[in-house]
Amino acid sequence: MKISCVGAGPAGLYFAIVMKRRNPNHEIVVHERNPAGTTHGWGVVFWEDLLATLRTNDPDSAQAIADQAVPWSGQVVDVEGQPPLHHGGGGYGLCRRRLLQILIERALALGVDVRFESEISELRQVADADLIVAADGVASPLRRHRADQFRPQIEAGRNKYLWLATTQRFPSFTFGFVPTSAGWVWFHAYSFKEGMSTFIVECAPETWKGLGLGTMRADAELRLLESIFAKHLDGHELISRDGQGHTLPWSSFRRLVNRRWRADNLVLIGDAAHTTHFTIGSGTRLAIDDAIALASALSEHDSLPRALDAFDRRRQRALARVQRDARLSAEWFENLPRYIRYNTPAFFTLLLARRSRLLKRIPARTYLYLRGQYTKLTGRAAAPLGRIGGPAHPFGSRAKCGIAGAEPGTPRH
Ligand SMILES: Cc1cc2nc3c(=O)[nH]c(=O)nc-3n(C[C@H](O)[C@H](O)[C@H](O)COP(=O)(O)OP(=O)(O)OC[C@H]3O[C@@H](n4cnc5c(N)ncnc54)[C@H](O)[C@@H]3O)c2cc1C
């Protein structure tokens, strides 16, 4: 089969790898608009279950990824003015640039034709392919050409976020919340390679405006953020990929769903098909799962349309719940003032329950009370409210979670 894959992110590259491994006779070209070695973002988190999936599908790249992954253990919530709270769980951080290098090297070794600085914005540029895979990210130019069939819905989240890095070490996944004159500003941080951590800053749009963020030169703004988070950074600097002098690349998270993922011989995978808010740390994993599912559907069905329809159905079903969880998680952070008034143990409980539909519907205090009552009655923590309202773990289903004996919180103000 002649395949054109647009986008050398995790989705496009992993699809090319899995297809070539299944049948080296496939002619696969991956087009990437950027030069080799460029990427956005810093480190991503993932869990053991992803490594298991990678080992099954391509042991070589799985080993290289496992070798580069940095484990983090436990989670910390640090709300200014209160003692930080530690909690169990663990996972891995990985440099996104390194991940892409590994996948590119592996794809090339398998005979995939990876072309950099090859921008595909019109379908006619790849018209000779039997199959066109749009792995071109959330803004997917290819998706627009069949928008009437895909029927995408994009919604911008309320909060502003910025994906930075720092040389400060965060051996645990850390959430830090700091009050400012214009409202709360917080970060999510974790190590992703020796001496480097991801540091994602987030705040409400009113706070962003109130602090004058987005209006200063990048270096001035980085210094301002360093002063806000001084206690956590302990003298280490914040780093942006964008050069000094420009404004920092603040964004609002784009939630994307598509009614269909397939139109004729064009199929969407990864962020071109769906997005999940970064606070559930699963976009890369889902992109890789899409790639594997598409390759499996193509080998299970002789007819291309049937294979693409089967892929579409299977992955839409798999994604529905994750996307709902991701939306709840994003909305939890958009409604932070509802929760941050509680003391840290209660706040942490609410943070862990942020994918709960129940928590969204009832007052936080009632949620904490119900949870406390359940624990008193059964001697067990949290799981039922997780079951009623969604998983209690902040990211993935594999890690252990649940603060023992969660008590109703006491509002601080
Ligand atoms: C702040 C933040 C934190 C995140 N943290 C995590 C995390 O911890 N764990 C996790 O699993 N996920 C995380 N994600 C999500 C993850 O980054 C994405 O879900 C993942 O990169 C999707 O992979 P993809 O291959 O579908 O798309 P992308 O990685 O976006 O790749 C798309 C590629 O297509 C190329 N392209 C676009 N248009 C064209 C064109 N016209 N022609 C040729 N090439 C083109 C782009 O240059 C890009 O290289 C995070 C996302 C954000 C925003």
The ligand as an ORCA input file, in Angstrom:
! r2SCAN-3c Opt
* xyz 0 1
  C       0.855     21.737     27.771
  C       0.711     20.339     27.272
  C       1.195     19.291     28.038
  C       1.052     17.982     27.591
  N       1.502     16.974     28.374
  C       1.295     15.711     28.005
  C       1.715     14.654     28.834
  O       2.261     14.872     29.908
  N       1.483     13.368     28.423
  C       0.863     13.091     27.238
  O       0.642     11.914     26.920
  N       0.461     14.078     26.416
  C       0.651     15.370     26.765
  N       0.245     16.379     25.947
  C      -0.443     16.059     24.677
  C       0.519     15.666     23.559
  O       1.529     16.633     23.392
  C      -0.268     15.518     22.240
  O      -1.487     14.856     22.476
  C       0.547     14.700     21.226
  O       1.698     15.437     20.860
  C      -0.283     14.411     19.991
  O       0.537     13.818     19.024
  P       0.211     13.997     17.462
  O       1.256     13.237     16.742
  O      -1.208     13.654     17.217
  O       0.319     15.553     17.174
  P       1.564     16.532     17.294
  O       2.514     16.076     18.334
  O       0.962     17.897     17.434
  O       2.294     16.411     15.895
  C       1.745     16.928     14.714
  C       2.873     17.175     13.727
  O       2.315     17.549     12.466
  C       3.120     18.560     11.892
  N       2.295     19.271     10.916
  C       1.244     20.078     11.146
  N       0.748     20.552     10.003
  C       1.503     20.024      9.014
  C       1.474     20.135      7.596
  N       0.584     20.915      6.986
  N       2.378     19.456      6.860
  C       3.305     18.670      7.475
  N       3.388     18.543      8.818
  C       2.485     19.205      9.583
  C       3.519     19.391     13.103
  O       4.648     20.196     12.833
  C       3.790     18.313     14.145
  O       5.126     17.892     14.110
  C       0.399     17.709     26.357
  C      -0.066     18.763     25.571
  C       0.068     20.066     26.037
  C      -0.468     21.192     25.197
*
